[in-house]
Amino acid sequence: MPIDDLQRMLTDKVAQAGRLGGAPLGKVAKFDLGDAGVLVLDATASPAAVTREDRAADCTLQLAAADLERILDGDLDATAAFMAGRLQVKGDMGVAMQLAALLG
């Protein structure tokens, strides 16, 4: 799936969580998708924004684009992906745990 589609999916998921009254993240998280590029979720402002601008983040999640697609579709649990080594986390683990709840 092209990164533009993943960006839209992530934006929709974040917006849906906000509509459902999910707690605001208040942090910046980067999804490092290797050769596919990066997606950065800036949830320090309202509404949160998802961009492809590579920048510093409180937490960086490294995974394959296909795995992010499966997580966003609900076909793969983020915690299970982490435990299986398909998702690596650098930085604030608390942010990663909040993201897992937001995306799940």
C-alpha positions in Angstrom: 0.0 0.0 0.0 1.4 3.4 -0.9 2.5 5.6 2.0 -0.2 8.2 1.1 -2.9 5.7 1.8 -1.3 4.8 5.1 -1.2 8.4 6.0 -4.9 8.8 5.3 -5.7 5.6 7.3 -3.7 6.8 10.3 -5.3 10.3 10.1 -8.7 8.7 10.0 -7.9 6.4 13.0 -6.6 9.3 15.1 -9.7 11.5 14.2 -12.0 8.6 15.0 -10.3 8.1 18.4 -10.8 11.8 19.1 -14.5 11.6 18.3 -14.9 8.7 20.6 -13.5 10.7 23.5 -10.0 9.1 23.6 -7.5 10.8 25.7 -5.2 13.2 23.8 -1.7 11.8 23.3 0.0 15.2 23.7 3.2 13.8 22.1 4.9 13.3 18.8 5.3 9.7 17.5 7.2 8.7 14.4 6.4 5.6 12.3 9.6 4.6 10.5 8.6 2.4 7.7 12.1 1.8 6.3 12.3 2.4 2.5 8.6 3.3 2.3 9.3 6.5 4.4 8.1 8.0 7.6 4.8 9.1 9.1 4.8 11.5 12.0 1.8 11.9 14.3 2.0 15.3 16.0 -0.6 15.1 18.8 0.7 18.1 20.7 -2.0 20.3 19.2 -5.6 19.8 18.4 -6.5 18.4 16.0 -3.6 16.0 15.7 -1.8 16.0 12.4 -0.1 13.2 10.4 2.7 14.3 8.1 5.5 12.7 6.1 8.0 15.3 7.5 10.8 13.4 9.2 11.5 15.1 12.5 12.3 14.4 16.1 9.7 12.5 18.1 9.1 11.4 21.6 8.7 7.8 20.4 9.8 6.1 17.2 8.1 2.9 16.0 10.0 0.9 13.4 8.0 -1.5 11.4 7.2 -2.6 7.8 4.5 -0.6 5.9 2.5 -3.8 5.5 2.5 -4.4 9.2 1.3 -0.8 9.9 -1.5 -1.4 7.3 -2.5 -4.6 9.2 -2.5 -2.8 12.5 -4.6 0.0 11.2 -7.0 -2.5 9.6 -7.3 -4.3 12.9 -5.8 -7.5 11.5 -2.6 -7.3 13.7 -2.4 -6.3 17.3 0.4 -3.8 17.9 1.4 -5.5 21.2 1.6 -8.9 19.4 3.7 -7.3 16.7 6.0 -5.9 19.3 6.3 -9.2 21.1 7.0 -11.0 17.8 9.8 -8.5 17.0 7.9 -7.1 14.0 7.7 -3.7 15.7 10.6 -2.0 17.5 10.1 0.9 19.8 12.7 3.6 20.5 12.1 6.4 23.0 9.2 6.8 25.4 7.5 3.4 25.9 4.5 5.1 27.5 3.8 6.8 24.2 4.0 3.5 22.4 1.5 2.0 24.8 -0.9 4.9 24.4 -0.6 4.5 20.6 -1.4 0.8 20.9 -4.6 1.7 22.7 -5.4 4.4 20.2 -4.8 2.2 17.2 -6.5 -0.9 18.6 
